[in-house]
Amino acid sequence: MLSAPSVHRRALLTWLSVYSMIMLVQLLIGSALASLPLPLRTLVLTAIVVPVVVYALVPTLLRAHEHLRRRQRARAPERLRDL
C-alpha cells in the first residue's frame, strides 16, 4: 500500500480544486449574484464550492494521484531493466 501524499501535494490538489470551482461558479452564476451584497455573495459561493470540493473533487484527485503513483511504481522495474 502506498503512503498518503505529502501535505504539500494535498495542499496543491486542494488549491487546484478550490480555484477551479470558484472560477466555474463565478462563470456560471456570477452575474446572477452580482447584485447581492458581498457577504451574501460569499455565502452563496462558499455554500456551493466547499461541499463540491470536499466531497467530490479532492477525493477524486487523490484517487487519481494514487492510481498514477501505482502505475509509476509498477513501471519502475521495467525502466531499471532497460538501463
PyMOL commands that set and color helices and strands:
alter all, ss='L'
color gray80, all
select helices_A, chain A and resi 7-33+38-82
alter helices_A, ss='H'
color red, helices_A
deselect
rebuild
show_as cartoon
